[in-house]
Amino acid sequence: MDWKRDGKFVLIVVAVFLMFYFVPVDTGRVGSAVTEALALVQWYVREHMLMGLLPALFIAGAVSAFVSKASVMRYLGAHASKFVSYAVASVSGCILAVCSCTILPLFAGIYSRGAGLGPATTFLYAGPAINVIAIFLTARVLGAQLGVARAAGAIVFSIVIGLIMHFIFNHEETARAEKQLAEPRPEVERPLRQSLAIFASTVAVLAFANWHAAGDTGISHVIYTARWPLTGASAIVLGVILVRWFGLRTWAVVGAGAAVTALALLFPGRPLIPFLAGMAGLTVVAATGTRETRDWLDGSWDLAKDILPLLFAGILIVGAMLGRPGHEGLIPSAWVAGLVGDNSILSNLVAAVASGLMYFCTMTEIPIVQGLMGAGMAKGPALAFLLAGPAVSLPNILILRSVIGTRKTAVYLALVLVMSTVTGALFGLLAG
């Protein structure tokens, strides 16, 4: 046996063997952990996959098919203006307001099209971390101090993490940029405004379909109450764009839209039905359309094959170890609460690591922190939890490794955890 070649496989086999050999299967906690693992996957599938991840895969496929490499290089490439690239990355990311797993197909799409590592990781962090509604709710539920600290920390983190990633891997990024410059200049098949229009319309469908209300009043609540008409209007704009600029047949797009409208009228209290019908109609129309739209579906399918197995494996592990919010897995929640009762570096590190391993959708971290603070969590660890948790998770880490490799993933994770820990400790000292 070649240990250099087979050593990793042997270690995995030994670890799995020891786990199954020593796991106390006759205890109630093990049974509960299995239940929690399956329940967390079910929760994700019901709450986030159909209306979150699938649209995100479609958007990522659209980026790979419609957004030219030249356009990505112009605004996010290694030789783009640093101010422009990081500003575009942070703004584009925070507009999406998605979870740590939903952002990954979009990150993979722009990175594969030539975006620099720094701007791409800024985009990766900004998407789940700089959520305006979540920050507003943080201030409302947990206090203005934590809300302001979270907003400032997340904005600064997104830029700083991207810059540090670029600096650490500058040699690789320089070689990557030189290779791209040596390649023939890619042809821009259509004006950038058309690519941005389809990107904006698909993002609008994703954003409005998953909109959360921040309270019972204000613009956020108004958008929430009108989210389905807004989603439908965004879908109509998408249909017009596909017909006018991307060559799809008018009768096919109108027919799919009519079917979705009929289902919306038949099932007014079950918006998921017309939403899924719209996704299915888009798939059929695109599959029978032009070469570009078929490339769109191929790009989305390739990303789905890479991401979904790792995503479900990661969620199963998280569910078994930590359980769903409000439930327990193998690790008792009291252990975590007992370790974050002060503002020490260790308490902040525990909070950052624990939140970085968990998986929860954006904004569910707020009631989790509220419960932990009620159990004695100090303000510093609370901020560390809020800064690390939405941006990384075990499923996120597994998928990210397959996109940018082990070293870059490890550095990104370390930056998020270290910066969250230090920021939480400093905030704890200042806040008292």
N, C-alpha and C positions, 0 to 999 in steps of 0.2 A: 504493500500500500504506500502511495506517495502522500506523506503527511502534508507537504506544502499544498498539494492539490485537494486532498480529501479531509484535511484536518478540521475545517469549518463544519463539514457535514457530520463528522464524528462527534464534535462538541454539541451540535444541535441534537443528535440522536441521544447522547448521554443525558443532556438536560431534560429532554422530553421523558426519557425513561425514569429519571429520578423524580420528576414531578408526579408522574402517574403512580410511581411506587410508594411515595410517601404522602400523597394527598389524602387527608382524612375524609374519605367519602361518606363515612357514617355519621358525620356531623351535619347539623341543620344549615350551618353557614355555607358549606360547599354546595348543597342543593340550592340555597338562595342565590349563590354566585352564578350558577348555571342559569337559573331563572332570570337573573338580572342581565346576563350577557345576551340572552335571546330577546328579552324585553327591550333592551337598549337598541338592538338592531331593528326590531319592529317599530319602535318609536321613530328612529331615523328614517326608515322607509316610508312610514305614514306621513311624517311631518316635514321631511326635508328633501327626500329623493325626488318625488314626483314634481314638486313645484319649485325646488331649489337646485338640486344637482343636475337634473336632466336639462332644464333651460341653460344652466351654466355650460354644460357640454356642447349644446347647440351654439352658444356664443363663442366658445373656444374654437369650435369647428369653423364658424364664420370668420374668425380672425385668421385662421390658417388658410382659408380658401379665398377670402375677399380682400384682406388687408395686405398690401404688397410688402415684400421684404424691404424695399427701398423706403417706404413710409415709416415702418417700425424703426429702421436704422436712423432715419432723419430725426426722430423725436426721442427715441430711447436707446439708440445704439451707443457703442463705446466712444465714438468720436462726436457725439452730439454735445451741445452745450450742457454743462452740468446743471446749471440753473433750470434750463428748459426740461431736461430729462427727468430730474427728480421732482420738479413741480408737476409735470404731466403724470408721472407715476403715482405720486401721492394723491392728487386730485382724482385721477381715474379710479384708484383703489377705494378711496373713501366714499365715492358716489355709489359704489356697488352695495356696500353694507351687507356683506354675506359672511357665512361662517368660515372657519379655518379650513374646511374640506372643500366647500363650494368654490373658494378662490383658486384652488389648485389647477383645475383645467384651464382657467384663464391665464394663470401664471405660466403654465407649460406652453400655452399657445404663443404668448408674446416672446418668451425666452427662445423658443425654437425658431421664431421668425427673425431673431437677431438682436433682440433687446440686450443691453448690457446687464451683467449680473447685479450691479448696484441698483439701477432703477427698477429692475425686475423684482428684487427682494424688497425694495421700498413699496412697490405695488402689492407684493405678497403680504406684508405686514399691515399695510394701510387698509386693505379690504375688510378684514374682520375687526381690526382694532379701532379704526377711526369711524365709528358709527355714531352719527349725530344724535339719533334717537336714543341709543343706548347710553350715551354720555348725558343726555338730558334726564333720562330716567335715573341714572346714577345720582345726579345732583338732587333729584326730587325725593328719592327713596332713602339714599344713604347720606345725604347731606351735601351742601354746596362745596365744602372743602374737598371731599373725595371726587365730586364731579369735575371741578376745575383741575385738580391734580391729574385725574385720568385723561382729560382732554389734552392738557399740556404735555403729559408724558407720552401719550400715543402719537401725537404729531411729531414731537422731537425724535422719538424712537424710530419712526418710519424712515426719516431722513438719515439719522446717524447710523442705523443698522445697514442701510444701503451703502453709505459711504465707506464704512468699515469693511463690508464684504468686498467692495471694489478694491480697497487698499490691500487687503490680505491676499486676494487672488489676482492682483494686478498683472503679474507675469502671464498667467493663463488667459486673462481677459485681453491683454495686449496681443498675444499670439492668435487668439480667436478673432480679434478685430483685423489683424493683418491678413489672416486667411480670407475673411469676408471681403476685404478690399481688393485682394488678388483675384477674386472671382469676377466673372463678367457682370457688369452692372445689370441688375434685374429690371425687366421691363415693367413699367407701370401700366397695367392693362386698363385701368379706369381711374378717373379723378379721385383724389383722396376724400372729397366731400361725399361721394357715393358710398365709400367704405365706411366712413364715419356715420353716415345716416343709417346704414343697416346695423352697425354696432350699437348706436344710440337707441334704435327702436327695440332691438332684442333686450338690451339692458333695461329699458323702460318696462317691458313685459315682466322681466324677472323682478325688478324693484317693486312695482306696484302689486304684483301677485303675492309678494311676501311682506308687504308693508305692515308694520306694527304701530299701534297708536301709543303716543306718549301722553297719557292722561285722557281726560274726558273733554278737553277743550283745546283750542289752538289749531294751527294749520295742520299739524300731524294727525289730529283726530279727524279733521275734514277730509284729508287724503285717505285716511283709513276707511271712512264710511263710503267713499267713492272709489275704492281701490279696484273693484271689478269693472265698472264703466271705464276707468282710466286704463286698466289692463286691456280691455277690448279696443279702446281707441288706439292704443299703442300697437296692437296686433293689426288693426286696419292700416295704419301707417306702414307697418312692415310689409303687408300684402301689396300695397301700392308700389312700394320700392322694388319688391321682387318682380312685379309685372313690368314696370317702366324701365328699370335699369338692368335687371338680371334675366330677362327674357322668358319668364314663366307665363304660361297661358292664362289669359284673363278668366276664362270660364272655369278653369280648375281652381284658381284662387278664390273666385266668387263662390263656387260650389262648396268649397271647404268652409268658407266663412259663414255661408247660409246654414250649413249643418251645425256649426258651433252655436250660432244665434238661436236656432230652434231648440237645441239642448239646454241653452241657458234659460229660455222661456219655459221649457217643460220642467226643469229642475232648478227653480230659483234659489232654493235653500242649499243646494249642493254644487257649489261652483267648481269643485274638482272635476266633475264629469265633463262640462264643456271645455275646461282647461286642458284635460288630457285628450279630448277629441281634437282640439286645436293643434296639440303637439303631433298627434297621429296624422292629421290632415297635412300639416307642414311637411312631415316626413314623406308622405306619399307624393305630394306635389313636387317636392324637391328631387325625389328619386326618379321621377319621370320627366324632369325638366332638362336644363342645360348641363353642359360639362361642369360649369362652375358650381351649380347647386349640388350636383352629384359629388363633387370634390368636398363640398361642405359637409355632407353626410359622412363621407369616408373619414374626414378629419375628426369629426365628433365620435365616430365609432372606434377609431384607433385610440383616442384618449380614454374612452370608456373601458376598453379592454385592458389598458394599463392601470387605470385607477381603481375600478370597482373591486377587484379581488383584494387589494391591499386595504381599501377602505373598510370593507366588511370584516376582514381579519382584525384590523385595529380596533374597531368598535366592539367586537366580541371580547377582546382582551380587556379593554377599558371597563366594559360592563361587568365582567367577572371580578376584576380587582376592586373597582370603586363603586359599582352600581350606578343606577340612575340618580339624578338629583332627588333627594328626599328618601332614597333607599340605600341599602348597604350591600356591598359585595364581600370579597374575602377580607378586605382591609376595613376595620370599623371606623366610621366617621369620627368617633370620639378620639381616636388616636391623632387624627389630623387637627381637630379642634384643640386638643391638649398641647400641641406643639407650636401653636401660633398665637399664644396668649400675651406676648410682649413684642416689642419693636426691635429685637435683636436681629443680627444678620442671619442667624440660624432660623429664626421664626419666619423671616421674610423669604429665605431660600426654600424652606419647606412649603410655604404657601405658593411660591412660584412654580416649584417642581410639581406639586400636587395638581395645580390648575393646568399646568402644561401637559400632564398625562391624561387628564379627564377629557371627555368630549361633551360639549353642550353647545346648543345653537346660540347665536348672538342674542344677548339680553337675558337669557336664563341665568347668566352668571350673577345677575343682580340679586334675585331672591336667594341664591346660594350663599352669597356673601352676607346678605342680611341675616340669614339663619346662623351662619358661623359667627358673626359679630354678636348675635344674641347669646351664643354659647361661649363667648369670651374672646373672640378674635380681636386683636389690636388693629389700629388704623393702618399702620405700616404694612403688615401682611395682607390686609384687605386690598390696598392699592396694588401690591405686588401680584395678587391673585387676579385683579381686574386687568392688569397690563399684560400678563403672560397668557392667561387662560383663553381668551377669544382668539389669539393669534396662532397658537400652536396646540397640538393635541397628538396623541399617539398615532391615530390614523393619518393625520397630516404629515407627521415625521416619516412614516413608512412610505407614503406616496412621494414626498419631496425627495427622498433618497433615490428613488428610481428616476427622477428627472435630472437632478444636478449632482448626484453622487454622494458618497458617505461623508467625505471631508467637508464639503460645502454645507451639507445638512447639519453636521455636528457643530460647525462654527456658527451657523445661523441660530440653532437652538441655544448654544452657549451664550450668544449675545443677548437673546431675548431673556433668558433666565438671569444672567448676571445683571443686566441693566434693570430688570424688574426688581431684583433683590436689593440692589443699591438704592434705587429710587424709593422703594418702599421703606427702607431703613431711614433714609434722610427725611422723608415725609413724616414718619413716625416721630422722629426727634423734634421736628418743627411743629407738628400738630399737637404734640403732647399726648 
